[in-house]
Amino acid sequence: MRIVVESRIETPKFMVYLVPIFSVGLALVFGGILMAVVGADPIATYRAMAEGAFGSVEQWRAGQYYSITETLVKAIPLMLTSLAVGVAFRMLFWNIGAEGQLVLGGVSASAVALWLGDLIPGVPESQWIYLPLMAGAGIIAGGVWAVVPAILKAYLKVNEIITTLMLNYVAILWYQYLVNVAWKDPDGYGFPGSAKFGECCKIARISGRLHWGLGVAFVCAILMWIILDKTKWGYQIRLIGENVEAARYGGINIGRNIVGVMMLSGGLAGLAGMVEVSGISHSLQEGLNMGYGFTAIIVSWLARLNPWGIVIVANMFAAILVGGDQIQMTMGLPGSVGHVLQGTMLFCVLGGEFFQRYRLAIKT
């Protein structure tokens, strides 16, 4: 008698919905065990994280929604970068470069805000044009940066995991040079960062630090749902991801689709960078590369690459990040607890993915 691993002919439908829920629950259990090991009360810690992310009943009664708005602020770039990597993953193109694409999108948008008025006469008088130009610059920069590994993959068979990952560091180092040297504000008292943007280059706020980039993220989720599930191109993307040889036999141009999908993927990540600099910092500052592009990988897989699932999971992960900051301040625990939970969720999701595709069978 021996135990063997067999491929499933068909995955039961109930597993598709239960596995992500079970993965989150199992991650919380493991996280609680780790907290108990370091001497923290898991229940009290999770309660503090929940209040930090969503606020307490007393705060709601007093009309204070700061915690919720901070969670949504974190969720905006997570939604956009998760949509970005999710559309590439649908085609089984492993875009690990969303972080660098986000950074270059923020840099390009900042360039428009800081320098365009001096280059094109009349632009300062047409203030409404700045935000669309910044968005366009961010999308183009992120898309172009993503096309480089796409071309290498499509026509030279270069592994995209390596190229997209390494290009992150090129983009981040370039951005750090601009922040600390080339674009450093001479009136900034020696602190790194560019000069502040004009009012016409700032996304309007909704409440507190929450801005209308939230609406941009929801619109992008709707567009991704339409493209991926309701169009011929979306069908081609899914077919390439499921069976590339069948797609090639069906006359689908694989190389052209790889380049097109990566332009879309990088453009979404670049838009996330634009939203961050114009909605939060209002300048190019340290802290743009907060790891959203890497966390997006976990979010998109946990959401099973579904745009609406990404919206939900991104907000959940944003709550974990904000809650992690809260327990650092109130309980003296390291803020990295939130990152530990994220990593645990990824392992649980990968384990659940394995059991969706395979099953254990006893052979005699």
C-alpha positions in Angstrom: 0.0 0.0 0.0 1.3 3.4 -1.0 0.1 7.0 -1.3 0.4 8.6 -4.7 -0.4 12.0 -6.1 -2.8 12.0 -9.0 -4.0 14.9 -11.3 -7.7 15.7 -10.9 -9.7 15.3 -14.0 -12.1 18.0 -12.8 -11.9 20.3 -9.8 -15.0 20.2 -7.7 -16.8 23.6 -7.7 -17.0 23.8 -4.0 -13.2 23.7 -3.7 -12.9 26.8 -5.9 -14.7 28.9 -3.3 -13.8 27.1 -0.1 -10.0 26.9 -0.6 -9.4 30.7 -0.5 -11.5 31.0 2.6 -9.8 28.0 4.2 -6.4 29.5 3.3 -7.1 32.7 5.1 -8.4 30.9 8.1 -5.4 28.6 8.3 -3.1 31.6 7.9 -4.8 33.3 10.9 -4.3 30.2 12.9 -0.6 29.9 12.1 -0.2 33.7 12.7 -1.9 33.2 16.1 0.6 30.4 17.0 3.5 32.7 16.1 2.1 35.5 18.2 1.7 33.1 21.1 5.3 31.9 20.7 6.6 35.5 21.1 4.4 36.1 24.2 1.5 38.0 22.6 -2.2 37.2 23.1 -3.4 36.2 19.6 -7.1 37.2 20.2 -6.1 40.6 21.7 -3.7 41.2 18.8 -6.2 40.4 16.1 -8.8 42.6 17.9 -6.3 45.5 18.0 -5.5 44.9 14.3 -9.2 45.0 13.4 -9.8 48.2 15.3 -6.7 49.8 13.7 -7.9 48.9 10.3 -11.6 49.6 10.6 -12.0 51.6 13.8 -13.9 50.9 17.0 -17.6 51.2 17.8 -16.9 54.3 19.9 -15.1 55.9 16.9 -18.0 55.2 14.6 -20.5 56.6 17.0 -18.3 59.8 17.2 -18.3 60.0 13.4 -14.5 59.2 13.2 -13.6 57.1 10.2 -9.9 57.7 10.0 -9.0 54.0 10.3 -11.3 53.0 7.4 -10.0 55.8 5.2 -6.4 54.8 5.9 -7.2 51.2 4.9 -8.7 52.4 1.7 -5.7 54.6 1.0 -3.5 51.5 1.2 -5.9 49.5 -0.9 -5.8 51.8 -3.9 -2.3 51.0 -5.1 -2.8 47.4 -4.1 -5.9 47.1 -6.3 -4.2 48.7 -9.3 -1.0 46.6 -9.1 -2.9 43.4 -8.4 -5.1 44.0 -11.5 -1.8 44.6 -13.3 -0.1 41.3 -12.4 -3.5 39.5 -12.6 -4.0 40.2 -16.2 -0.5 39.0 -17.0 -0.9 35.9 -14.8 -4.1 35.0 -16.8 -1.8 34.3 -19.7 0.8 32.6 -17.5 3.2 35.4 -18.0 4.9 35.9 -14.7 5.1 39.7 -14.3 7.2 40.1 -11.1 8.1 43.7 -12.1 5.0 45.6 -11.1 7.0 47.4 -8.4 9.4 48.9 -10.9 6.6 49.7 -13.3 4.8 51.5 -10.5 7.9 53.5 -9.6 8.5 54.6 -13.2 4.9 55.6 -13.5 5.3 57.8 -10.5 8.5 59.3 -11.8 7.0 60.1 -15.2 3.9 61.6 -13.7 6.1 63.7 -11.5 8.1 64.9 -14.5 4.9 66.2 -16.1 3.9 68.0 -12.9 7.3 69.5 -12.3 8.6 70.3 -15.8 5.9 70.3 -18.4 4.7 73.9 -17.7 8.1 75.2 -18.6 8.3 73.2 -21.8 4.9 73.9 -23.4 3.6 77.5 -23.5 0.0 77.8 -22.4 -0.1 74.7 -20.3 -0.2 76.5 -17.0 -3.4 78.3 -18.1 -5.0 75.0 -19.1 -4.9 73.5 -15.6 -7.5 70.7 -16.3 -5.0 69.0 -18.6 -2.4 68.2 -16.0 -3.9 65.1 -14.3 -4.8 63.4 -17.7 -1.3 64.1 -18.9 0.2 62.8 -15.7 -2.0 59.6 -16.0 -0.9 59.2 -19.6 2.7 59.6 -18.7 2.5 57.0 -15.9 0.6 54.5 -18.1 3.1 54.9 -21.0 6.2 54.6 -18.7 4.9 51.5 -16.9 3.8 49.9 -20.2 7.1 50.6 -22.0 9.1 49.2 -19.0 6.9 46.0 -19.1 7.3 45.6 -22.9 11.0 45.1 -22.6 10.7 41.6 -20.9 7.7 40.9 -23.0 9.7 41.2 -26.2 12.5 39.2 -24.8 10.1 36.5 -23.8 8.0 36.5 -27.0 10.8 36.5 -29.6 14.0 35.3 -27.7 12.4 32.9 -25.2 14.1 34.7 -22.2 12.7 33.8 -18.8 10.3 36.7 -17.8 10.7 36.0 -14.1 14.3 37.0 -14.2 14.0 40.0 -16.5 10.9 41.5 -14.8 12.5 41.0 -11.3 15.8 42.6 -12.3 14.2 45.5 -14.0 12.6 46.4 -10.6 16.0 47.3 -9.2 17.0 49.4 -12.2 13.8 51.4 -11.9 14.1 51.8 -8.1 17.8 52.8 -8.2 17.0 55.4 -10.9 14.1 56.8 -8.9 16.3 57.0 -5.8 18.9 58.9 -7.7 16.3 61.4 -8.8 14.8 61.8 -5.3 18.2 62.2 -3.6 20.2 64.1 -6.3 18.8 65.2 -9.6 15.3 66.4 -8.6 16.0 67.1 -5.0 14.3 70.3 -3.9 16.9 73.0 -3.1 14.4 74.6 -0.7 13.7 71.3 1.1 16.1 71.9 4.0 18.3 69.0 2.9 15.5 66.4 2.9 15.2 64.0 -0.1 12.3 64.7 -2.5 11.3 66.9 -5.3 9.4 70.2 -5.0 5.7 70.1 -4.2 3.3 69.8 -7.2 0.9 72.6 -8.0 -2.8 72.4 -7.0 -3.8 71.3 -10.5 -1.6 68.2 -10.2 -3.2 66.9 -7.1 -6.1 64.4 -7.0 -9.0 65.7 -4.9 -9.5 64.3 -1.5 -12.7 62.6 -0.3 -12.1 62.4 3.4 -8.8 62.7 5.3 -6.1 61.3 3.1 -8.6 59.3 1.0 -8.6 60.6 -2.5 -10.5 59.9 -5.8 -7.8 57.4 -6.9 -10.3 55.0 -5.2 -12.7 55.7 -8.1 -9.9 55.2 -10.6 -9.1 51.7 -9.1 -12.8 50.7 -9.3 -13.1 51.9 -12.9 -10.0 49.9 -13.8 -11.5 46.8 -12.1 -14.7 47.2 -14.2 -12.6 47.6 -17.4 -10.5 44.5 -16.6 -13.6 42.5 -16.0 -15.1 43.5 -19.3 -11.8 42.9 -21.2 -11.0 39.5 -19.7 -14.5 38.1 -19.5 -16.5 39.8 -22.2 -14.2 40.3 -25.2 -12.5 38.2 -27.9 -9.1 39.4 -26.7 -9.9 38.2 -23.2 -10.8 34.8 -24.6 -7.5 34.7 -26.4 -5.6 35.6 -23.2 -7.3 32.8 -21.3 -6.7 30.3 -24.0 -3.0 31.1 -24.2 -2.8 30.6 -20.4 -4.7 27.3 -20.5 -3.0 25.8 -23.5 -0.5 27.7 -25.6 -0.2 25.0 -28.2 -4.0 25.0 -28.7 -4.0 28.8 -29.0 -1.2 28.6 -31.6 -3.0 25.9 -33.5 -6.1 28.2 -33.5 -4.2 31.0 -35.3 -3.7 33.2 -32.3 -0.5 35.3 -32.5 1.3 34.4 -29.2 4.0 37.0 -29.4 1.7 39.9 -30.2 -0.6 38.9 -27.3 2.3 38.7 -24.9 3.4 42.2 -25.8 -0.1 43.6 -25.7 -1.0 42.1 -22.4 2.3 43.3 -20.8 1.6 46.8 -22.1 -1.7 46.7 -20.4 -0.2 45.2 -17.2 2.6 47.7 -17.0 0.3 50.5 -17.8 -1.9 49.7 -14.8 1.1 49.5 -12.5 2.3 52.8 -13.9 -1.1 54.3 -13.2 -0.8 53.2 -9.6 2.5 55.2 -9.3 0.8 58.2 -10.8 -2.1 57.9 -8.3 0.3 57.7 -5.4 2.4 60.8 -6.2 -0.6 62.9 -7.2 -3.0 61.6 -4.5 -0.8 61.2 -1.4 2.7 62.7 -1.5 2.0 65.5 -4.0 5.7 65.2 -4.9 8.3 62.6 -5.7 9.5 61.4 -2.3 11.1 58.4 -0.6 8.6 55.7 0.1 7.1 55.2 -3.4 8.5 51.7 -3.5 6.5 50.3 -0.5 6.4 46.7 -1.9 2.9 47.0 -3.4 4.0 45.3 -6.6 5.2 42.2 -4.7 2.2 42.1 -2.4 0.0 42.3 -5.5 1.3 38.8 -6.4 -0.3 37.3 -3.3 -3.4 39.4 -3.7 -4.0 38.3 -7.3 -3.5 34.6 -6.6 -5.7 34.7 -3.5 -8.4 36.3 -5.6 -7.9 33.6 -8.3 -7.1 36.4 -10.8 -10.7 37.6 -10.7 -11.0 41.4 -10.9 -13.8 41.6 -8.4 -12.0 39.2 -6.1 -8.9 41.4 -6.4 -10.9 44.4 -5.2 -12.0 42.4 -2.1 -8.7 40.8 -1.3 -6.7 44.0 -1.8 -8.8 45.8 0.8 -8.4 42.8 3.1 -4.6 43.0 2.7 -4.6 46.8 3.2 -6.5 46.2 6.5 -3.7 43.8 7.5 -1.0 46.4 6.8 -2.8 49.2 8.6 -3.6 46.8 11.5 0.0 45.8 11.7 1.0 49.5 12.1 -1.6 49.8 14.9 -0.3 46.9 17.0 3.2 48.3 16.6 2.1 51.5 18.3 -0.3 50.2 20.9 1.0 46.8 21.8 4.7 47.1 21.2 4.7 44.3 18.6 6.7 44.7 15.4 4.7 46.0 12.4 6.1 43.1 10.4 3.4 40.9 11.9 1.2 42.0 9.0 3.8 40.9 6.5 4.1 37.5 8.3 0.4 37.0 7.9 0.7 37.9 4.2 3.5 35.4 3.7 1.5 32.7 5.6 -1.5 33.3 3.4 0.6 32.9 0.3 1.9 29.5 1.4 -1.6 28.4 2.4 -3.0 29.5 -1.0 -0.2 27.6 -2.8 -1.0 24.6 -0.8 -4.7 24.9 -1.6 -3.9 25.4 -5.3 -2.0 22.1 -5.2 -5.0 20.2 -3.8 -7.3 21.7 -6.3 -5.1 20.3 -9.1 -4.1 17.1 -7.5 -5.4 14.5 -5.0 -3.9 11.9 -2.8 -4.8 8.3 -3.7 -4.0 5.0 -1.9 -2.6 2.4 -4.2 -2.3 -1.3 -3.3 
